[in-house]
Amino acid sequence: MISNQILQNTVDGIKTIARVEICVLDADGKEVASTSDMSNDITPPGDFIKSSADSQEIQGYQYFKVYDEQQLEYIVVAAGAGEDTYTIGKMIAFQIQGLLVAYKERFDKDNFIKNLLLDNLLLVDIYSRAKKLHIRSDVPRVVMLVETGNIKDNNVLEVVRAAFTGSARDFVTAVDENNVIVVKDLSDADVNKDINKTAKEIESVLAKEGIDDARVSYGNIVNELKEVSRSYKEAKMALDVGKIFFDDRQVIAYSELGIGRIIYQLPIPLCKMFIKEIFGAKSPDDFDEESLTTIYKFFENNLNVSETSRQLYIHRNTLVYRLDKLQKTTGLDLRVFEDAITFKIALMVVKYMKYMEKYE
């Protein structure tokens, strides 16, 4: 079904060109779009609907039927002086008929892409339906995921769609109320930096619309249509892992997740066992703010004592004292690479556990 706004824009545009008043009714005779208030003047089309005629003149108005696969969808009423009213009315009906076909094809493609992303299609169905819908199966593609806090109002989907209107080979859809999905065609030799640029452009476009909490993630490039669902799953993981370990970044790629990708796939009981083995009853994030700041800054400076003390504005001996104190508490010396790695992973595991507890 075409939206009433699209129909209204269409009849307004035609009136500007043809100087003819137009009214579009649904199959029940209710007005859905009009260039003027004609509802009180036109004759209720009940008899015309029941008749087998596709067009008819009733009390000076020209009536036309518009079908969707042999089922009556709309009635176009044209009013104006002169012999051209019939011809113009016929052209309007033809235009709306074309819109119906176009929107139906888009709806079919939308359903196909959704089922493809969710792995709801057999392999043989993927290629047969893609051929019918004129979708190429052998071009490189990547799936991008867009999430915002207010996506439920449907505005985000329309904004992202508008950003991709220039390419008919890209698909923009949504499989749930939380995310907008872009399946981007890369047949024009886009490279990774171009994908990242596109992701940042999406985030920028949404920010201009007042949606400044958008996060964009994307999976790896796939070369076959049947593999699009894999890129979608990678983009989903990138979005979740990004929120846990890269919360300061608005755009994140699956290929940039590092060890966070591994931790995200660990079962919670195993994570709890790991933390207990290393720290006993304590948790590595139970330390005071001063200790945590020291730890994070020490990691940030690649275990460099001099640079860390300089950035913390403390004496080198003070930093050494803090690290010694931490070693006595945990049994881990952060100046030793192996212990530092263990502590770093433990902090990430705890962060992951807290995230999962929050959303479960």
N, C-alpha and C positions, 0 to 999 in steps of 0.2 A: 504494500500500500504506500502510495506517495504521501508525504506529509502535506498537510493543508497549507503550510507556509510556502512550500515549493509550488503548489498549484496557484496560490495567490500571486507569487512573483511572476509566474508564467502568464497569467491572464492580464496582469498589470502591464507587462512588457508588450503583449500583443495589442492591448488597447492603445498604447502610446503610438504604435506603428499604424494600426488599421482604423483607429477612431470608431471602434465598435464596442458596445457594452456587452460584457460576457458574464455569465453566471454558471458555476459548476455545481451540480447536485450529486449526492451519492445515490446508490441504488434504491434507497428508501424515499428519495425526493427531498432530502434535507440539504440545505445550502452548505457547501464547504469552502467555496471561494467565489468572490464576485467583485466586479469593478464598480458597482453601485448597488444600492439597496433595491434589488429587483424582486425580492421574495414576495412582496405584496401585489406585484403587477402580473407575474407570470402565472399561468394556469397550472395547478397541481398536475404532475405528469403521470398520474396513475394509469390512465387509459393508454398513454404512449408506451409506458413500461410494459404493459401486458400485450401490446401489439407486436407483430413480427417486423414492423418497419424499423429501419436503422436511422431514419431521419423523417421529420415532419414539421410543417408550418402550422402553428396554433396561435390564432389571434395576433398575427403579425410578428411572432417570435419564431426563430428557427431552432428546432430541437434535434440533437444528435446523440446517439448512443456510443459509448466507449466500452469495449469488452476486454476482459482479461481471461484468455483461454476459453472463449465462448460463454463466459459468465459476465453479466452486466455489472460494470464497476462504477461508471459515472454517466451523467447526462449533462451535455453541454447545451446551454441556451445562449443564442446570439441575438442581439437586438440592434437595429440600426436602419437608417434609410438607404434605399438603393438596392440594386440587384446583386451587389457584391456581398451582401450579408450572408447569403447561403454559402458562397465559396469560402469566405473567411471563417465561418462557423465550421465548415468541413475541415479546413486547415487546422483549426484549434483542436478539434477532435483527434485529428491525425497526430498532432504534436503531443497530446496527452497520452495517446496510445503508445507513442514512441517512448515517453517517459516511463510508462508502466513496464515496457519490455526492458529498458535499461536498469530500472530499479530491481526488477525481478532477477536479472542476471547478476547484479551486484549482490543481492541477497543470497543467491545460489553459491556464488564464489565465497561469500562470507561464511556460510555454513560449511562449505568444503574446507576452508582454511581452519576453522575452529575444530572440526573433526580430525583434521590432519595433525594439528598441534596436540590434541588429546589422545592420539593413537587409537582413534575409533574406526579406522578404515583398514580393510585388507589391502595387501600390496597390489593385487590386481585391480581393486577399485580405485586406488590412488591414481594410477596411470590412465585408466579408462575415463574417469570423471575429469581429470585434468585436461585430457584431450578434448572432451566435449565443451569445457569451459574456456578453451584456448589459453591454458596456462602451461608454459614450458616447464618440462621436468628436469632439464639438464643444465640449468644455469646456477651459478653460485649465489647463495642467499645467507642472510644472517637474521636471527630473531632478536628484537630489542623489546625490553619490557619497561613500561613507564608506570610508576606508582606515586600517588599523591594522597594527601589526607582527606581531600574533599572530592574524590573521584565519583562518588555516588550520584552527583547531580548531572552526570552525563556530559557536562561541559568539556571535560578534559578530552574525552573521545573525539568530540567535534573539532576541538582546537588542534589536536594531533593530526586528524584527518585532513584538515585544511592545510597543514604544513606539508602534506605529501600529495596534494592534488596535481602537482606537475608530472608525476610519474604514475601511469596506469599499471605498471608492473609491480608496484609496491602494494602491500595489503595492510590495512589498519583495522583492527577488530578488538574484541574483548571476550574472554571466555568466562570471566567472573566479574563481580562488582568491585574488585580491588585493583585490577591492572588493565592497562591498555597495551596491546601487543602490536608491534610493527614487524612484518616480514618483509625485509628489504632485499630487493633484487640488486645483485652486484655484478651484473653482466657487463657493465661499463668499466670494468677493471678497477673498482674501488679497492683500496688497501686498508689495513687496520687503522691507520691514522685518519682516514676518511670516515670510517665507521664511528670512531671516537668523536670526530668533528660533528657528524650528524647527531649523535647522542647529545652533545653539548648544545647544539642548535635547538633540539627539542626542549631541553631544560630551559634555554633562554626564551624561547617562544612562550612557554607556560609562565615563566616569571613575568613577562610583559603583560600577561593576562591576569596578573595578581596571584598566580599559583606558584608560590616561591618555595614550597616544600617538596617539589618533585624529585624523585630519584630515577635514574635511567641505568639499566644494566643491559648487557648483551652477551650472547654465547659465541661459540666459534663459528667460522664460515663452513657451510656444508655445500656440497656440489650436486646433490640429488634431492629431488622433492621429498622422497621418502625419509630423508634424514632431518627434515625441518623440525620435527618434534624433539630431536636430540638437542638442537641449538636452543629450542624453547626451554627445555629442562635445565640446560646450562645457564641460561639467562635468569631463570627462577632461582637457582642456587646462588648465582652471583648477587642477586638482589638481597637475599637473606644474609649471606655471608658478609656482604658489604655493610649491612645495617649493624652487624655484630662487631666486626673488626675494623671497618673503614667508615665509621659514622660521620667523619668530617668530609667525605667525598660524595658528590651528587651523581657522578658517573662512574661506573665500575664495570670492568670486563671480566668474564670468566677466566681468561688467561692470566689475570693479575691477582688471583686469590691466594696463591702461595700455600703455606701450611694451613691457612684458615679453611681451605677446601677439605683437607683431611680431617681436621678437628670437627668440622660441621657434620661429618658422616659417622662420628663415634657415638655409640649408644650411651645414654646418661649413666647407667650403672657402672660402665667401664670408666667413665670420667671420674665418678665419685671414688672409685677404687684407686685410681691414679693419684688423686689429691690426698687421699688418706695415707697412701704409702709414703708420699713425700713429706707431708706436713702433719700427719697424725690428725688430731682433733681440730687443728687450726686451719684457716684458709689463707692463701697468700694475699688476699685483698682485705684481711682483717688488721693489717698493720696501720699505724698512725699515718696521717697525711704527710708528715715530713719524710718518713721512710719510703712511702710509695713514690713521692716526688723524686727522691734520690734514685730509687731503682729505675724509674722510667727515663730519667735524664741520663743515667749511666748507660742504659741500653741504647738510647738515642745517639750517644757519642761513641758507640762501638767499644765500650768497656775502657775508655780512655780516662784515667783518673784525673790527670791534669786539666783536660778540657772540661770535664764534668764539674770539677770544683770551681773552675773559672766561671762557668755559666750559672752555677748555683750561688756565686758570690760567697763562698766559704773557703777556709784554708784547706789545703790538701790533706793535712793530718785529721781535720774534722771529718772529711769524707772517708778516710781510711778507718776512723773510729766507727763511723756508722756502718760501714761494710763489715767490720769485725763483729759488731753487735748483731748484725743480721745473720752472720755465719753461726754465732753461738745459738741464736734462736731457731734457725732452720736446718743447720748442718750443711748449708750450701754457701760456698764462697763465690760470689759473683765475679771475682777477678779471674776465676778459672772458667775457661770456655765451656766445658761440659756442664758445670753447675749453672752457669748463666743460661745456657740453652734450656736446661730442665726448668729453671724458674720462669723463663719467658713463656715456655709452652704451658706451664701451670697457670700463669696469669690469663692466657688466652682460653684455656679450658674452663676456668671459672667464669670468665666473661660469657662464654658460650652456654654454660649451664644456667646462669642467671637469665639470659635471654630466653632460653627454652622454658624455664619455669614461669616467666612472665607471660608468655603467649600460649601456654597449655592450660 
